[in-house]
Structure formats: C-alpha cells, structure tokens
Amino acid sequence: MDSVRSDRNQPARRIPLALKILIAGGFGVGKTTLVGAVSEIRPLQTEEVLTSASLGTDDTSGVEAKRTTTVAMDFGRITINDDLQVYLFGTPGQDRFWFLWDELAFGALGAVVLADTRRLADCFPSVDYFEQRGTPFVVGVNCFEGAQQFSPDSVRRALDLDPDVPIVLCDARNRSSGKTVLIALVEHVAYRRGQPVPTG
C-alpha cells in the first residue's frame, strides 16, 4: 500500500514536444544518407534494390552507382533535451511515390530540400510542393565529391527562390554538417513566425 501511495506522489512524467521535419529532394540526392547521419537511433529505411524493371522510369544519369531507392520513407530521431525531440521523415524521390507526400507532410514544422547541382532540376518538384502549401523550407546543397561547386547565390538564381529562403552548402554524410542544415531550418521557421531566434 505504501509503495502505491509513494508512486502516486511521484511527479507526472512529461511527454516531450515533437517537431516533425521533412527531408525532400530528387532521386539519389542524399536524403537517406542525411537522415542516417544525424539520427541518434538506427534509422528506419524502406530501401529496395533497383532492378531492370525501373529502367526508363528512374533516371540514374549522374548517379549511376546508385543501387537502391526509398519506396516509402526514411525515419530518424534527434533528442534536443528531455522536453523536445525532432522527428525526421525522408520522402521518396521518384514521382511515382509522390502520393505519399501529403501524408508525410501533415503536421510538419518545415522541410529541407536537398539539391544536387549536377541534377538541379530534380529538386523543382519539391520546391514547388512546399511553396504551394506555404511550408517553410531551406535548400541544402549536397556537395558531392568531384562535382562543380556553385555559390548559394548561383543556386538561388537557378531555382528562382525567394530572397528569404536559406541556402546551406552541406555534406549529407557528415553529422555536424547535417545538423547545420536543420538548425538553419528551425531558425528560418522562427523568423517567419516572428519569434526570437536563439543565438550562440
């Protein structure tokens, strides 16, 4: 009886606030890699091997070494503190899976649109999707080895982005670099909502 009474006297365990962020972009741009790099847990991945059945459907030019593709989503988690967790949802890149996007985007704080300057046009559908829905987003330019590097201003002009959309050069394989992109998104959302942006 005493043990039951003492349990009731324990402070109620608070449920942490969860923020949902989408990681979007074209086929083979590094979405699965980014989620895996920054997630504190082993990420949930729905990767399937590319087969001859996708020939003519999946454009692998520029990413010829790619052997798998996401067919539903990627999922990862970052714990900021006891009261705040970030959930990452990586979207599938091929247009035949776009019917999943509305479900994945529901309740999202914002999105990261990954871009590959070798295939920059591939991120137009993602940019259009979030612009049409008024979803805050940043563009993370995944700097692949051996690819020509472009300045953020050059990427902004090529994608015809509004001046306030942040563009961050990154390496999706690098945890610290990936976190920099996520921080840029959170700061962008806070700025759009007129909330103070943390410094330091």
Residue pairs with C-beta under 8 A, 6 or more apart in sequence:
14 82
14 83
16 79
16 82
16 83
16 84
16 85
17 83
17 84
17 85
18 85
18 86
18 87
19 84
19 85
19 86
19 87
19 109
19 186
20 86
20 87
20 89
20 107
20 108
20 109
21 86
21 87
21 88
21 89
21 108
21 109
21 110
21 111
21 112
21 182
21 185
22 88
22 89
22 90
22 91
22 104
22 105
22 108
22 110
22 111
22 112
23 31
23 34
23 35
23 74
23 88
23 89
23 90
23 91
23 111
23 112
23 114
24 31
24 90
24 91
24 101
24 111
24 112
24 113
24 114
24 123
24 126
24 129
24 130
24 137
25 31
25 91
25 93
25 112
25 113
25 114
25 115
25 116
25 122
25 123
25 126
26 93
26 114
26 115
26 116
26 119
26 122
26 123
26 125
26 126
27 58
27 59
27 60
27 63
27 66
27 69
27 93
27 94
27 122
28 60
28 62
28 63
28 66
28 69
28 93
28 116
28 119
29 93
29 114
29 115
29 116
29 119
29 122
29 123
29 142
30 114
30 116
30 142
30 172
30 173
31 70
31 74
31 90
31 91
31 93
31 114
31 172
32 43
32 45
32 47
32 70
32 74
32 90
33 172
33 173
34 90
34 112
34 114
34 140
34 142
34 172
34 178
34 181
35 43
35 45
35 74
35 75
35 76
35 88
35 90
36 43
36 45
36 74
36 76
37 172
37 173
37 174
37 175
37 178
38 76
38 78
38 88
38 175
38 178
38 179
38 182
39 76
39 77
39 78
39 88
40 76
40 77
40 78
40 79
41 76
41 77
43 74
43 75
43 76
43 88
44 73
44 74
44 75
44 76
45 70
45 74
46 70
46 71
46 72
46 73
46 74
47 68
47 69
47 70
47 71
48 68
48 69
48 71
49 67
49 68
50 58
50 60
50 66
50 67
50 68
50 69
54 69
57 94
57 96
58 69
58 94
60 66
61 119
62 116
62 118
62 119
63 116
63 119
69 92
69 93
69 94
70 90
70 91
70 92
70 93
70 97
71 92
71 97
72 92
72 97
72 100
73 89
73 90
73 91
73 92
73 100
73 104
74 88
74 89
74 90
75 87
75 88
75 89
75 90
76 87
76 88
76 90
77 85
77 86
77 87
77 88
78 85
78 86
78 88
78 182
79 85
79 86
80 86
86 182
89 104
89 108
91 97
91 100
91 101
91 104
91 126
92 98
92 100
93 122
95 125
98 125
101 129
105 111
105 129
105 133
105 135
108 135
109 136
109 185
109 186
109 189
110 135
110 136
110 137
110 138
110 185
110 186
110 188
110 189
111 126
111 130
111 135
111 136
111 137
111 138
111 185
112 137
112 138
112 139
112 140
112 181
112 182
112 185
113 123
113 126
113 127
113 130
113 137
113 138
113 139
113 140
114 123
114 139
114 140
114 141
114 142
114 172
115 122
115 123
115 139
115 140
115 141
115 142
115 155
115 159
116 122
116 123
116 141
116 142
116 144
116 147
117 141
117 147
117 148
117 149
117 150
117 155
118 144
118 147
118 148
120 155
120 158
120 159
123 139
123 159
124 159
126 137
127 137
127 139
127 159
127 161
129 135
130 136
130 137
136 185
136 188
136 189
136 192
137 165
137 185
137 188
138 165
138 166
138 167
138 168
138 181
138 184
138 185
138 188
139 155
139 159
139 161
139 165
139 166
139 167
139 168
140 168
140 169
140 170
140 172
140 181
141 150
141 152
141 155
141 167
141 168
141 169
141 170
142 170
142 171
142 172
143 149
143 169
143 170
143 171
149 169
150 158
152 167
152 168
152 169
155 161
155 167
156 163
156 165
156 167
161 167
164 188
164 191
164 192
165 188
166 184
166 185
166 187
166 188
168 180
168 181
168 184
170 177
170 178
170 180
170 181
171 177
171 178
172 178
187 197
187 198
190 196
190 197
190 198
191 197
